[in-house]
Amino acid sequence: MAEVSLEAIKSLREQTSAGVMDCKNALLEAGGDLVKAAELLRQKGLTIAAKKSSRETLEGVVDCYIHTGNRVGAIVEVNCETDFVARTPEFKELVHNLAMQIAAMRPRYVDSESVPAGDTVNPEVDCLMEQPFIKDPAQTIRDLVIEATARVGENIRVRRFERFALGES
């Protein structure tokens, strides 16, 4: 088995926030290819997130975003398993980014499962979890939450949100 350089491990770790050994193993499996290793870690994250999805989320935070000019704002509740994770800067940043997404993109529902029967929607527009992330359109909000789940090691769930805009009901 070939060795991988510390620089490659460090680069992959900075890119993915995965653990050192996870980065090393992914690079070994990918033959030193950073792009392939990042994809392997992403796939591993999907597997981890799927395993954690049934776990209860009783902790979390509520955050808000008020857009410049104070004419649009959003508030969101995001849950996780422990208060320890809820207090981390990474989790708080995720929740704030979700509030900003809601203010900017006007989703009506958390995901397609929460759409009432008979309501016709475009999931990429109306469902938060299916929307492209405003800071990286190549990634959906679901991808963002799954990556955070893999990094923090806990189930993360967007529970509810509300968007407010002057003059809208």
Sequence and secondary structure as in RCSB ss.txt:
>XXXX:A:sequence
MAEVSLEAIKSLREQTSAGVMDCKNALLEAGGDLVKAAELLRQKGLTIAAKKSSRETLEGVVDCYIHTGNRVGAI
VEVNCETDFVARTPEFKELVHNLAMQIAAMRPRYVDSESVPAGDTVNPEVDCLMEQPFIKDPAQTIRDLVIEATA
RVGENIRVRRFERFALGES
>XXXX:A:secstr
     HHHHHHHHHHH   HHHHHHHHHHTTT HHHHHHHHHHHHHHHHHHHTTS   EEEEEEEE TTSSEEEE
EEEEES HHHHTSHHHHHHHHHHHHHHHHH  SBSSGGGS TT    HHHHBGGGSEETTEEEEEHHHHHHHHHH
HHTS  EEEEEEEEETT  
